[in-house]
Amino acid sequence: MAEKKKEVLLKIKDLHIEGYSDEEWIEIVHGVDLTLHRGEVLGLIGESGAGKSTIGLAAMGFARDGCRISGGSIEFDGMELTTTPESALRALRGSRIAYVAQSAAASFNPAHKIIDQHTEAPIHYRIQKRVEAQEDAMQLYERLRLPNPHEIGFRYPHQVSGGQLQRAMTAMAMACRPDLIIFDEPTTALDVTTQIEVLAAIRDIVDQFNTAAIYITHDLAVVAQMADTIKVLLKGNEVEEAPTEQMLGSPKEDYTKSLWAVRSFQRKQKPRPKGKAAVPVVSVQDIDAAYGDVKVLKDVSFDIYAGMTVAVVGESGSGKSTTARCITGLLPPTKGKILFQGEELPASYKDRTKDQLRQAQMIYQMADTALNPKVKISDIIGRPAQFYSGLSGGELKSRVDELLDLIELDPSKFYNRYPPELSGGQKQRVGIARALAAEPTFIICDEVTSALDQLVAEGILKLLDRLQRELNLSYMFITHDLATVRSIADEVVVMRQGEVVEQGPKDKMFKPPHHPYTDLLLSSVPEMDPNWLTTLLEERGVDNVGEAANTGGKK
């Protein structure tokens, strides 16, 4: 990285933040200090509930609903934000301090074109007129290596990929040339090849404009590529802080060392059942699928056997989730068939029996959006049991209690709670219990650990493994995280552009020789080396980061 100026831009001293719970204020950030220089990137890491996002928002002089800054100093470029009037703070946000959220898809307004949302801030702050702001947006899209930079802004958010939308959000944050950007888990939900594009683009734009940044993440290998300095947090307390290379090479505290440890969970791989009696629970046979006139799947085939986990991997747009939609009947295939325990399923869910619907359930990626925030946990879990099994009254309550016990949540504490009162890991456990309430034999796990920190994700993987053994469940595990594949899969299916390019037992799939695309995926997994991203792009000979996904892993 280019040498950074050492002028202090942000200085936080003895920051205390409280959250309101059970009719009282409880301190959740306990006296954290932070210093950030112009052009410098500070990485904030720690498990769920560490206070990373809360501190990041406080750097803008902002506390989310139910929280308040109760003590300390937040000085931004000489301004004390804790005593600055709200009107002046609003003038800072979006102009001199910008925020890039974890989910671009949830942050953009789907009813407005990308470029209209981009130009809103510079027009509002009278930095540029509309024509100038639009031209500047196109230049930023080009800097961020977005395809067709003079056209892409005139699309709606749903008309571009997740990685492109994340880069468009970074461009929008840069619209007013802020001094500070808060990046809050900006690549968490992206596949490894798209993540490379976004990371390289973010790093380049920070360097080009000498912008300071706070980069919040639970992915240690990612923060190693982005940060000059790393601060480790635990339950609102600072654990330690050091320059990135020093922190990676010799962390001082036991907690930091535990974060640095490679994921320890590795389930024992199961072989396929043998003999004529071995019938797959789910058999996907030569299916094609399309959205309108656009063909998105071609001749997709694989089998999932009882008690086994098949991981389906590939970058965004490869067809993983579309295949799941075909299996569940949400998107009827245009060719081929889906068999369940040897019998062909009707193509559309509308034509399936209640029992056929019951047998296949889904656990979704984003528990925040998958669970209704206004419905009690007991009702969320109880509705499938009521619908599929006809339970009510005391029988239904007993079943919900049983399911809460099964996912290791105390019924006496969680039965009457609402989703916003739960942590990310707890919400995902509720999503698992809701799927189990139907008593299925087959569950599709769609990126169920991608939004979770490593420690919480490991707990979810262990829970899924235990449930699989106890209930003889079969899993289709959609993921872009190859560490998760190593942990939990029996077999691996690699998809690209709607086709299966390689499949087989996990132990063989991780050993060369690989299909070039599989090799690309494996080589795109970030490593705990600050120079990894730079070296990788140099090895691939990529001048335009957007070309990275098309190099096939070759120089």
LUMMI-933596 format. One record per residue (C-alpha): residue number from 1; residue in three letters; chain; x, y, z. Coordinates in Angstrom, 2 decimals, always signed. Example, Ala and Ser with C-alpha at 12.3 -4.5 7.8 and 13.67 -1.06 7.14 Angstrom:
BEGIN
     n   res   chain         X         Y         Z
     1   ala       A    +12.30     -4.50     +7.80
     2   ser       A    +13.67     -1.06     +7.14
//
This chain:
BEGIN
     n   res   chain         X         Y         Z
     1   met       A     +0.00     +0.00     +0.00
     2   ala       A     +1.08     +3.59     -0.61
     3   glu       A     +2.60     +5.43     +2.29
     4   lys       A     -0.10     +7.11     +4.36
     5   lys       A     -0.17    +10.61     +5.78
     6   lys       A     -0.13    +10.57     +9.56
     7   glu       A     -2.56    +13.42    +10.30
     8   val       A     -5.10    +12.26    +12.87
     9   leu       A     -8.62    +12.29    +11.42
    10   leu       A    -10.62    +10.43    +14.08
    11   lys       A     -9.87    +10.07    +17.77
    12   ile       A    -12.20     +8.19    +20.11
    13   lys       A    -11.46     +8.21    +23.84
    14   asp       A    -13.09     +6.13    +26.58
    15   leu       A    -16.22     +5.43    +24.53
    16   his       A    -19.18     +4.04    +26.46
    17   ile       A    -22.41     +2.97    +24.75
    18   glu       A    -25.57     +1.62    +26.38
    19   gly       A    -28.43     -0.47    +25.02
    20   tyr       A    -31.99     -0.55    +26.33
    21   ser       A    -33.23     -3.99    +27.38
    22   asp       A    -35.83     -5.23    +29.83
    23   glu       A    -36.73     -1.66    +30.83
    24   glu       A    -33.19     -0.66    +31.80
    25   trp       A    -30.02     +0.69    +30.16
    26   ile       A    -27.15     -1.83    +30.00
    27   glu       A    -23.63     -0.88    +28.95
    28   ile       A    -22.54     -2.72    +25.79
    29   val       A    -19.31     -0.85    +24.90
    30   his       A    -16.93     -0.34    +27.80
    31   gly       A    -14.40     +2.47    +27.41
    32   val       A    -12.93     +1.79    +23.95
    33   asp       A    -10.18     +4.02    +22.49
    34   leu       A     -9.49     +4.42    +18.77
    35   thr       A     -7.17     +6.59    +16.67
    36   leu       A     -7.35     +6.75    +12.87
    37   his       A     -5.10     +8.75    +10.54
    38   arg       A     -5.99    +10.11     +7.12
    39   gly       A     -5.55     +7.47     +4.43
    40   glu       A     -5.30     +4.67     +7.00
    41   val       A     -7.49     +1.56     +7.26
    42   leu       A     -8.33     +0.21    +10.71
    43   gly       A     -9.76     -3.29    +10.92
    44   leu       A    -12.29     -4.02    +13.69
    45   ile       A    -12.71     -7.74    +14.33
    46   gly       A    -14.40     -9.93    +16.89
    47   glu       A    -17.27    -12.36    +17.21
    48   ser       A    -20.96    -11.49    +17.09
    49   gly       A    -21.86     -9.04    +19.88
    50   ala       A    -18.32     -7.68    +20.17
    51   gly       A    -19.52     -4.14    +19.42
    52   lys       A    -17.88     -3.73    +16.01
    53   ser       A    -20.82     -2.19    +14.15
    54   thr       A    -21.91     -0.19    +17.20
    55   ile       A    -18.46     +1.44    +17.42
    56   gly       A    -18.35     +1.95    +13.64
    57   leu       A    -21.66     +3.83    +13.74
    58   ala       A    -20.49     +5.82    +16.76
    59   ala       A    -17.62     +7.11    +14.60
    60   met       A    -20.37     +8.93    +12.69
    61   gly       A    -21.80    +10.32    +15.92
    62   phe       A    -24.71     +7.90    +15.51
    63   ala       A    -26.34     +5.35    +17.80
    64   arg       A    -28.93     +2.93    +16.41
    65   asp       A    -32.43     +2.64    +17.87
    66   gly       A    -32.31     +1.34    +21.43
    67   cys       A    -28.74     +2.52    +21.98
    68   arg       A    -27.15     +5.71    +23.26
    69   ile       A    -23.62     +7.09    +23.58
    70   ser       A    -23.32     +7.48    +27.34
    71   gly       A    -19.73     +8.61    +27.79
    72   gly       A    -16.41     +9.44    +26.18
    73   ser       A    -15.20    +11.61    +23.34
    74   ile       A    -15.54    +11.21    +19.54
    75   glu       A    -13.42    +13.80    +17.78
    76   phe       A    -13.60    +13.95    +13.97
    77   asp       A    -11.23    +16.39    +12.29
    78   gly       A    -11.34    +18.64    +15.36
    79   met       A    -15.13    +18.41    +15.86
    80   glu       A    -16.48    +16.81    +19.04
    81   leu       A    -19.33    +14.70    +17.70
    82   thr       A    -20.86    +13.92    +21.10
    83   thr       A    -21.79    +17.60    +21.55
    84   thr       A    -22.38    +18.54    +17.89
    85   pro       A    -26.06    +19.37    +17.11
    86   glu       A    -27.94    +16.70    +15.16
    87   ser       A    -28.43    +19.04    +12.20
    88   ala       A    -24.65    +19.44    +11.86
    89   leu       A    -24.13    +15.67    +12.22
    90   arg       A    -26.62    +15.04     +9.41
    91   ala       A    -24.60    +17.42     +7.23
    92   leu       A    -21.47    +15.35     +7.93
    93   arg       A    -23.03    +11.96     +7.19
    94   gly       A    -22.98    +11.15     +3.53
    95   ser       A    -20.69    +14.06     +2.71
    96   arg       A    -17.56    +13.76     +4.89
    97   ile       A    -18.35    +10.42     +6.56
    98   ala       A    -19.93     +7.61     +4.55
    99   tyr       A    -21.21     +4.15     +5.44
   100   val       A    -21.17     +0.98     +3.32
   101   ala       A    -23.56     -1.64     +4.66
   102   gln       A    -23.21     -5.42     +4.67
   103   ser       A    -26.08     -6.08     +2.28
   104   ala       A    -26.19     -3.78     -0.73
   105   ala       A    -29.34     -5.54     -1.94
   106   ala       A    -31.17     -4.56     +1.25
   107   ser       A    -29.73     -1.02     +1.29
   108   phe       A    -30.60     +0.19     -2.21
   109   asn       A    -34.15     +1.28     -2.96
   110   pro       A    -35.44     -1.27     -5.51
   111   ala       A    -37.80     +1.30     -7.07
   112   his       A    -35.06     +3.72     -8.19
   113   lys       A    -32.19     +3.38    -10.63
   114   ile       A    -28.70     +2.99     -9.17
   115   ile       A    -27.37     +6.26    -10.58
   116   asp       A    -30.31     +8.27     -9.20
   117   gln       A    -29.52     +6.98     -5.72
   118   his       A    -25.79     +7.66     -6.28
   119   thr       A    -26.32    +11.30     -7.25
   120   glu       A    -28.75    +12.11     -4.45
   121   ala       A    -26.07    +13.09     -1.88
   122   pro       A    -23.83    +15.32     -4.06
   123   ile       A    -26.93    +17.11     -5.39
   124   his       A    -28.40    +17.49     -1.88
   125   tyr       A    -25.15    +18.89     -0.47
   126   arg       A    -24.76    +21.14     -3.55
   127   ile       A    -21.40    +19.65     -4.37
   128   gln       A    -22.39    +18.91     -7.98
   129   lys       A    -25.28    +19.45    -10.34
   130   arg       A    -27.09    +16.39    -11.71
   131   val       A    -25.18    +16.15    -15.01
   132   glu       A    -21.82    +16.53    -13.23
   133   ala       A    -22.81    +14.01    -10.55
   134   gln       A    -23.86    +11.47    -13.18
   135   glu       A    -20.61    +11.88    -15.09
   136   asp       A    -18.63    +11.52    -11.86
   137   ala       A    -20.62     +8.39    -11.00
   138   met       A    -19.63     +6.83    -14.33
   139   gln       A    -15.97     +7.66    -13.68
   140   leu       A    -16.20     +6.03    -10.24
   141   tyr       A    -17.89     +2.95    -11.76
   142   glu       A    -14.96     +2.72    -14.16
   143   arg       A    -12.42     +3.08    -11.32
   144   leu       A    -14.26     +0.32     -9.46
   145   arg       A    -14.07     -1.87    -12.57
   146   leu       A    -17.81     -2.21    -13.06
   147   pro       A    -18.80     -3.52    -16.51
   148   asn       A    -20.29     -0.98    -18.94
   149   pro       A    -19.65     +1.92    -16.52
   150   his       A    -21.59     +4.39    -18.69
   151   glu       A    -24.68     +2.17    -18.71
   152   ile       A    -24.80     +0.12    -15.50
   153   gly       A    -25.99     +3.02    -13.33
   154   phe       A    -29.19     +3.25    -15.33
   155   arg       A    -30.25     -0.23    -14.23
   156   tyr       A    -32.33     -1.03    -11.16
   157   pro       A    -30.61     -2.79     -8.22
   158   his       A    -32.16     -6.17     -9.01
   159   gln       A    -30.72     -6.05    -12.54
   160   val       A    -27.08     -6.36    -11.43
   161   ser       A    -25.17     -9.04     -9.50
   162   gly       A    -24.45     -8.89     -5.78
   163   gly       A    -20.78     -8.10     -6.32
   164   gln       A    -21.58     -5.34     -8.81
   165   leu       A    -24.14     -3.85     -6.43
   166   gln       A    -21.62     -3.90     -3.57
   167   arg       A    -19.13     -2.00     -5.74
   168   ala       A    -21.88     +0.44     -6.77
   169   met       A    -22.52     +1.08     -3.08
   170   thr       A    -18.81     +1.79     -2.56
   171   ala       A    -18.95     +4.22     -5.49
   172   met       A    -22.00     +5.87     -3.92
   173   ala       A    -20.10     +6.24     -0.63
   174   met       A    -17.32     +7.99     -2.58
   175   ala       A    -19.72    +10.37     -4.37
   176   cys       A    -18.96    +13.32     -2.05
   177   arg       A    -15.28    +12.33     -1.59
   178   pro       A    -15.62    +11.67     +2.15
   179   asp       A    -12.68    +11.76     +4.52
   180   leu       A    -13.88     +8.57     +6.27
   181   ile       A    -15.79     +5.47     +5.13
   182   ile       A    -17.19     +2.82     +7.47
   183   phe       A    -17.21     -0.57     +5.70
   184   asp       A    -19.50     -2.89     +7.65
   185   glu       A    -18.91     -6.50     +6.49
   186   pro       A    -19.09     -5.47     +2.80
   187   thr       A    -18.05     -8.87     +1.36
   188   thr       A    -19.66    -11.29     +3.83
   189   ala       A    -22.35    -12.57     +1.46
   190   leu       A    -20.16    -12.69     -1.66
   191   asp       A    -18.56    -15.71     -3.29
   192   val       A    -14.75    -15.91     -3.28
   193   thr       A    -14.19    -14.74     -6.86
   194   thr       A    -16.56    -11.78     -6.50
   195   gln       A    -15.01    -10.98     -3.12
   196   ile       A    -11.61    -10.55     -4.79
   197   glu       A    -13.05     -7.98     -7.18
   198   val       A    -14.72     -6.01     -4.38
   199   leu       A    -11.71     -6.11     -2.03
   200   ala       A     -9.31     -4.96     -4.73
   201   ala       A    -11.71     -2.20     -5.78
   202   ile       A    -12.18     -0.96     -2.21
   203   arg       A     -8.45     -0.97     -1.54
   204   asp       A     -7.70     +0.89     -4.75
   205   ile       A    -10.30     +3.60     -4.14
   206   val       A     -9.08     +4.17     -0.57
   207   asp       A     -5.51     +4.56     -1.84
   208   gln       A     -6.43     +6.80     -4.79
   209   phe       A     -8.38     +9.31     -2.70
   210   asn       A     -6.36     +9.05     +0.54
   211   thr       A     -9.59     +8.13     +2.33
   212   ala       A     -9.50     +6.77     +5.86
   213   ala       A    -11.59     +3.69     +6.55
   214   ile       A    -12.84     +1.51     +9.37
   215   tyr       A    -13.23     -2.02     +8.01
   216   ile       A    -15.54     -4.18    +10.13
   217   thr       A    -15.41     -7.93     +9.55
   218   his       A    -15.31    -11.34    +11.19
   219   asp       A    -13.17    -12.74     +8.35
   220   leu       A     -9.57    -12.57     +9.52
   221   ala       A     -8.05    -13.39     +6.14
   222   val       A    -10.05    -10.54     +4.55
   223   val       A     -9.02     -7.97     +7.15
   224   ala       A     -5.41     -9.01     +6.58
   225   gln       A     -5.73     -7.75     +2.97
   226   met       A     -7.38     -4.46     +3.89
   227   ala       A     -6.12     -3.06     +7.18
   228   asp       A     -2.97     -1.21     +8.23
   229   thr       A     -3.89     -1.81    +11.88
   230   ile       A     -6.19     -4.35    +13.54
   231   lys       A     -8.18     -3.87    +16.75
   232   val       A     -9.69     -6.97    +18.37
   233   leu       A    -12.93     -6.61    +20.37
   234   leu       A    -14.80     -8.93    +22.73
   235   lys       A    -18.17     -8.12    +24.34
   236   gly       A    -17.63     -4.37    +24.04
   237   asn       A    -14.07     -4.43    +25.36
   238   glu       A    -10.82     -3.88    +23.52
   239   val       A     -8.65     -7.00    +23.63
   240   glu       A     -5.58     -5.74    +21.77
   241   glu       A     -4.46     -3.58    +18.84
   242   ala       A     -1.37     -3.75    +16.62
   243   pro       A     -0.17     -3.24    +13.03
   244   thr       A     -1.56     -5.97    +10.78
   245   glu       A     +1.62     -7.97    +10.21
   246   gln       A     +2.47     -7.88    +13.91
   247   met       A     -1.05     -8.93    +14.87
   248   leu       A     -1.05    -11.82    +12.40
   249   gly       A     +2.44    -12.96    +13.30
   250   ser       A     +2.38    -12.67    +17.08
   251   pro       A     -0.96    -11.93    +18.73
   252   lys       A     -0.55    -11.44    +22.48
   253   glu       A     -3.91    -12.38    +23.95
   254   asp       A     -5.38    -15.90    +24.15
   255   tyr       A     -8.70    -14.72    +22.70
   256   thr       A     -6.97    -13.31    +19.61
   257   lys       A     -5.05    -16.56    +19.21
   258   ser       A     -8.34    -18.49    +19.33
   259   leu       A     -9.70    -16.31    +16.50
   260   trp       A     -6.55    -16.94    +14.49
   261   ala       A     -6.93    -20.72    +14.86
   262   val       A     -8.18    -22.55    +11.79
   263   arg       A    -11.74    -23.85    +12.13
   264   ser       A    -11.34    -27.03    +14.14
   265   phe       A    -14.59    -28.81    +13.30
   266   gln       A    -14.20    -31.57    +10.70
   267   arg       A    -16.98    -34.15    +10.47
   268   lys       A    -16.08    -37.64     +9.36
   269   gln       A    -16.84    -38.14     +5.69
   270   lys       A    -19.48    -40.74     +4.86
   271   pro       A    -19.25    -42.97     +1.76
   272   arg       A    -22.21    -43.46     -0.55
   273   pro       A    -24.44    -46.44     +0.22
   274   lys       A    -23.70    -49.43     -2.02
   275   gly       A    -25.83    -52.11     -3.58
   276   lys       A    -29.11    -52.18     -5.49
   277   ala       A    -31.06    -51.09     -2.41
   278   ala       A    -29.26    -47.73     -2.23
   279   val       A    -31.82    -45.25     -3.54
   280   pro       A    -31.05    -41.51     -3.31
   281   val       A    -33.30    -39.42     -1.11
   282   val       A    -33.14    -36.74     -3.82
   283   ser       A    -32.07    -37.32     -7.40
   284   val       A    -31.70    -34.36     -9.76
   285   gln       A    -31.73    -35.74    -13.30
   286   asp       A    -30.71    -33.69    -16.35
   287   ile       A    -32.71    -30.58    -15.45
   288   asp       A    -32.83    -27.36    -17.43
   289   ala       A    -34.44    -24.21    -16.09
   290   ala       A    -35.08    -20.67    -17.31
   291   tyr       A    -36.23    -17.28    -16.10
   292   gly       A    -38.43    -16.15    -18.96
   293   asp       A    -36.39    -16.56    -22.14
   294   val       A    -33.07    -16.71    -20.29
   295   lys       A    -31.79    -20.26    -19.77
   296   val       A    -30.09    -20.54    -16.38
   297   leu       A    -29.60    -24.30    -15.84
   298   lys       A    -28.42    -26.91    -18.33
   299   asp       A    -28.34    -30.69    -17.78
   300   val       A    -27.82    -30.48    -14.01
   301   ser       A    -27.61    -33.89    -12.34
   302   phe       A    -26.56    -35.13     -8.89
   303   asp       A    -27.79    -37.44     -6.13
   304   ile       A    -28.15    -36.95     -2.37
   305   tyr       A    -28.31    -40.07     -0.19
   306   ala       A    -29.80    -40.61     +3.26
   307   gly       A    -27.77    -39.11     +6.09
   308   met       A    -25.31    -37.42     +3.72
   309   thr       A    -24.38    -33.81     +2.92
   310   val       A    -23.78    -32.65     -0.63
   311   ala       A    -22.18    -29.20     -0.85
   312   val       A    -23.06    -27.22     -3.98
   313   val       A    -20.45    -24.52     -4.64
   314   gly       A    -19.84    -21.89     -7.28
   315   glu       A    -19.75    -18.15     -7.70
   316   ser       A    -22.75    -15.83     -7.81
   317   gly       A    -24.97    -16.69    -10.78
   318   ser       A    -23.68    -20.26    -11.10
   319   gly       A    -27.13    -21.76    -10.53
   320   lys       A    -26.86    -23.05     -6.95
   321   ser       A    -29.99    -21.39     -5.57
   322   thr       A    -31.87    -21.88     -8.84
   323   thr       A    -31.28    -25.62     -8.54
   324   ala       A    -32.70    -25.47     -5.01
   325   arg       A    -35.76    -23.65     -6.35
   326   cys       A    -36.27    -26.44     -8.87
   327   ile       A    -36.01    -29.11     -6.17
   328   thr       A    -38.59    -27.36     -3.98
   329   gly       A    -40.92    -26.80     -6.95
   330   leu       A    -40.72    -23.00     -6.79
   331   leu       A    -39.24    -22.97    -10.31
   332   pro       A    -40.47    -25.90    -12.43
   333   pro       A    -37.68    -27.27    -14.67
   334   thr       A    -38.16    -26.95    -18.41
   335   lys       A    -36.51    -30.36    -18.90
   336   gly       A    -35.51    -33.29    -16.73
   337   lys       A    -37.00    -34.47    -13.46
   338   ile       A    -36.59    -34.49     -9.67
   339   leu       A    -37.00    -37.82     -7.86
   340   phe       A    -37.69    -38.17     -4.16
   341   gln       A    -36.87    -41.64     -2.77
   342   gly       A    -37.20    -43.06     -6.27
   343   glu       A    -40.54    -41.42     -7.17
   344   glu       A    -40.81    -38.48     -9.54
   345   leu       A    -42.04    -35.25     -7.95
   346   pro       A    -44.48    -32.95     -9.71
   347   ala       A    -42.49    -30.07    -11.24
   348   ser       A    -44.47    -27.35     -9.42
   349   tyr       A    -44.99    -27.18     -5.67
   350   lys       A    -48.64    -26.37     -6.39
   351   asp       A    -49.13    -29.94     -7.63
   352   arg       A    -47.32    -31.64     -4.73
   353   thr       A    -49.07    -33.25     -1.79
   354   lys       A    -48.72    -31.85     +1.71
   355   asp       A    -46.48    -34.80     +2.59
   356   gln       A    -44.22    -34.15     -0.41
   357   leu       A    -43.94    -30.51     +0.63
   358   arg       A    -43.21    -31.51     +4.23
   359   gln       A    -40.29    -33.76     +3.30
   360   ala       A    -38.14    -30.97     +1.85
   361   gln       A    -37.50    -27.83     +3.92
   362   met       A    -35.15    -24.85     +3.68
   363   ile       A    -32.93    -22.90     +6.07
   364   tyr       A    -32.21    -19.45     +4.68
   365   gln       A    -29.04    -17.37     +4.51
   366   met       A    -30.23    -14.19     +6.21
   367   ala       A    -32.09    -15.03     +9.41
   368   asp       A    -32.74    -11.30     +9.88
   369   thr       A    -35.00    -11.23     +6.83
   370   ala       A    -36.23    -14.84     +7.03
   371   leu       A    -37.86    -14.41    +10.46
   372   asn       A    -40.79    -12.04    +10.95
   373   pro       A    -39.58     -9.56    +13.61
   374   lys       A    -43.11     -9.08    +14.96
   375   val       A    -43.88    -12.78    +15.54
   376   lys       A    -42.86    -14.65    +18.69
   377   ile       A    -40.29    -17.43    +18.41
   378   ser       A    -42.89    -19.95    +19.62
   379   asp       A    -45.22    -19.02    +16.75
   380   ile       A    -42.44    -19.04    +14.14
   381   ile       A    -41.47    -22.59    +15.11
   382   gly       A    -45.01    -23.72    +15.89
   383   arg       A    -46.69    -22.84    +12.59
   384   pro       A    -45.09    -25.63    +10.51
   385   ala       A    -45.89    -28.16    +13.26
   386   gln       A    -49.47    -26.92    +13.28
   387   phe       A    -49.77    -26.95     +9.46
   388   tyr       A    -48.12    -30.30     +8.71
   389   ser       A    -48.95    -32.29    +11.85
   390   gly       A    -52.18    -30.65    +13.01
   391   leu       A    -50.83    -29.99    +16.51
   392   ser       A    -52.53    -27.49    +18.80
   393   gly       A    -52.79    -26.50    +22.44
   394   gly       A    -50.57    -28.38    +24.86
   395   glu       A    -49.27    -30.77    +22.20
   396   leu       A    -48.07    -27.84    +20.09
   397   lys       A    -46.36    -26.16    +23.06
   398   ser       A    -44.63    -29.42    +23.97
   399   arg       A    -43.41    -29.80    +20.39
   400   val       A    -42.05    -26.23    +20.31
   401   asp       A    -40.29    -26.81    +23.66
   402   glu       A    -38.81    -30.02    +22.27
   403   leu       A    -37.53    -28.23    +19.16
   404   leu       A    -36.01    -25.40    +21.22
   405   asp       A    -34.21    -28.00    +23.33
   406   leu       A    -33.04    -29.70    +20.15
   407   ile       A    -31.38    -26.49    +18.89
   408   glu       A    -29.92    -25.82    +22.35
   409   leu       A    -32.07    -22.79    +23.25
   410   asp       A    -33.74    -22.79    +26.67
   411   pro       A    -37.56    -22.83    +26.13
   412   ser       A    -38.14    -20.90    +29.36
   413   lys       A    -36.02    -18.02    +28.02
   414   phe       A    -36.80    -18.03    +24.28
   415   tyr       A    -40.42    -19.21    +23.92
   416   asn       A    -41.95    -15.71    +24.19
   417   arg       A    -39.10    -13.68    +22.74
   418   tyr       A    -39.02    -11.93    +19.35
   419   pro       A    -36.30    -12.24    +16.66
   420   pro       A    -34.80     -8.73    +17.24
   421   glu       A    -34.01     -9.82    +20.82
   422   leu       A    -31.77    -12.65    +19.57
   423   ser       A    -28.18    -12.73    +18.31
   424   gly       A    -27.41    -13.75    +14.73
   425   gly       A    -26.48    -17.26    +15.76
   426   gln       A    -29.61    -17.66    +17.87
   427   lys       A    -31.80    -16.49    +14.97
   428   gln       A    -30.18    -19.04    +12.69
   429   arg       A    -30.92    -21.76    +15.25
   430   val       A    -34.58    -20.69    +15.21
   431   gly       A    -34.50    -21.02    +11.41
   432   ile       A    -33.20    -24.56    +11.83
   433   ala       A    -35.94    -25.38    +14.36
   434   arg       A    -38.60    -24.04    +11.98
   435   ala       A    -37.33    -26.38     +9.25
   436   leu       A    -37.26    -29.33    +11.68
   437   ala       A    -40.83    -28.63    +12.83
   438   ala       A    -42.14    -30.16     +9.60
   439   glu       A    -40.22    -33.39    +10.35
   440   pro       A    -38.47    -33.45     +6.95
   441   thr       A    -36.02    -36.02     +5.64
   442   phe       A    -34.20    -33.50     +3.42
   443   ile       A    -33.10    -29.91     +4.18
   444   ile       A    -31.60    -27.31     +1.85
   445   cys       A    -29.14    -25.12     +3.79
   446   asp       A    -28.71    -21.95     +1.73
   447   glu       A    -25.53    -20.14     +2.85
   448   val       A    -26.62    -20.60     +6.47
   449   thr       A    -23.26    -19.60     +8.00
   450   ser       A    -22.10    -16.87     +5.59
   451   ala       A    -23.35    -13.97     +7.74
   452   leu       A    -21.99    -15.41    +11.00
   453   asp       A    -18.61    -14.97    +12.64
   454   gln       A    -16.30    -17.97    +12.69
   455   leu       A    -17.00    -19.06    +16.25
   456   val       A    -20.79    -18.85    +15.87
   457   ala       A    -20.62    -20.51    +12.44
   458   glu       A    -18.69    -23.42    +13.90
   459   gly       A    -21.41    -23.85    +16.53
   460   ile       A    -24.09    -23.95    +13.80
   461   leu       A    -22.11    -26.53    +11.80
   462   lys       A    -21.74    -28.73    +14.88
   463   leu       A    -25.47    -28.41    +15.56
   464   leu       A    -26.37    -29.37    +11.99
   465   asp       A    -24.02    -32.36    +12.17
   466   arg       A    -25.55    -33.55    +15.44
   467   leu       A    -29.08    -33.18    +14.10
   468   gln       A    -28.14    -35.06    +10.96
   469   arg       A    -26.81    -37.99    +12.97
   470   glu       A    -29.74    -38.06    +15.40
   471   leu       A    -32.50    -37.62    +12.79
   472   asn       A    -30.80    -39.20     +9.74
   473   leu       A    -31.27    -36.01     +7.74
   474   ser       A    -29.93    -35.39     +4.25
   475   tyr       A    -28.55    -31.94     +3.43
   476   met       A    -27.98    -29.95     +0.26
   477   phe       A    -25.52    -27.32     +1.51
   478   ile       A    -25.29    -24.27     -0.75
   479   thr       A    -22.17    -22.28     +0.09
   480   his       A    -19.31    -20.21     -1.29
   481   asp       A    -17.16    -20.90     +1.80
   482   leu       A    -14.76    -23.72     +0.99
   483   ala       A    -13.74    -23.97     +4.66
   484   thr       A    -17.37    -24.90     +5.38
   485   val       A    -17.24    -27.48     +2.58
   486   arg       A    -14.17    -29.06     +4.15
   487   ser       A    -15.92    -29.12     +7.53
   488   ile       A    -19.28    -30.64     +6.72
   489   ala       A    -19.56    -32.10     +3.19
   490   asp       A    -19.49    -35.73     +2.08
   491   glu       A    -19.65    -34.90     -1.61
   492   val       A    -19.12    -31.69     -3.59
   493   val       A    -20.88    -30.41     -6.72
   494   val       A    -19.15    -27.50     -8.48
   495   met       A    -21.38    -25.32    -10.66
   496   arg       A    -20.56    -22.60    -13.15
   497   gln       A    -22.92    -20.67    -15.42
   498   gly       A    -25.75    -23.10    -14.79
   499   glu       A    -23.80    -26.30    -15.40
   500   val       A    -22.12    -28.90    -13.21
   501   val       A    -18.42    -28.76    -14.10
   502   glu       A    -17.15    -31.27    -11.53
   503   gln       A    -18.49    -33.46     -8.73
   504   gly       A    -17.33    -36.24     -6.45
   505   pro       A    -16.39    -37.22     -2.88
   506   lys       A    -14.92    -34.37     -0.84
   507   asp       A    -11.52    -35.99     -0.31
   508   lys       A    -11.02    -36.33     -4.07
   509   met       A    -12.36    -32.88     -4.90
   510   phe       A     -9.75    -31.11     -2.78
   511   lys       A     -6.87    -33.00     -4.38
   512   pro       A     -5.44    -32.05     -7.78
   513   pro       A     -5.84    -32.30    -10.67
   514   his       A     -8.88    -29.99    -10.69
   515   his       A    -11.12    -28.62    -13.36
   516   pro       A     -9.75    -25.08    -14.12
   517   tyr       A    -12.82    -23.47    -12.55
   518   thr       A    -12.52    -25.55     -9.37
   519   asp       A     -8.89    -24.51     -9.25
   520   leu       A     -9.98    -20.87     -9.56
   521   leu       A    -12.35    -21.24     -6.60
   522   leu       A     -9.74    -22.97     -4.43
   523   ser       A     -7.07    -20.39     -5.24
   524   ser       A     -9.47    -17.52     -4.49
   525   val       A     -9.87    -18.35     -0.79
   526   pro       A     -8.11    -15.54     +1.14
   527   glu       A     -5.10    -16.48     +3.23
   528   met       A     -3.74    -14.99     +6.44
   529   asp       A     -1.06    -13.09     +4.54
   530   pro       A     -1.28     -9.30     +4.02
   531   asn       A     +0.33     -9.69     +0.57
   532   trp       A     -1.97    -12.49     -0.61
   533   leu       A     -4.37    -10.39     -2.70
   534   thr       A     -1.61     -8.40     -4.39
   535   thr       A     +0.34    -11.54     -5.19
   536   leu       A     -2.73    -13.36     -6.49
   537   leu       A     -3.66    -10.58     -8.92
   538   glu       A     -0.08    -10.35    -10.14
   539   glu       A     +0.04    -14.12    -10.69
   540   arg       A     -3.18    -14.02    -12.70
   541   gly       A     -1.93    -11.09    -14.73
   542   val       A     -5.12     -9.19    -13.99
   543   asp       A     -4.99     -5.49    -14.81
   544   asn       A     -8.76     -5.16    -14.60
   545   val       A     -9.95     -6.87    -11.44
   546   gly       A    -13.26     -7.57    -13.17
   547   glu       A    -11.39    -10.02    -15.38
   548   ala       A    -10.34    -12.11    -12.35
   549   ala       A    -13.30    -14.46    -12.49
   550   asn       A    -12.64    -15.31    -16.14
   551   thr       A     -8.97    -16.24    -15.91
   552   gly       A     -9.65    -19.83    -14.88
   553   gly       A     -6.89    -19.52    -12.32
   554   lys       A     -4.27    -19.23    -15.07
   555   lys       A     -1.63    -16.60    -15.53
//
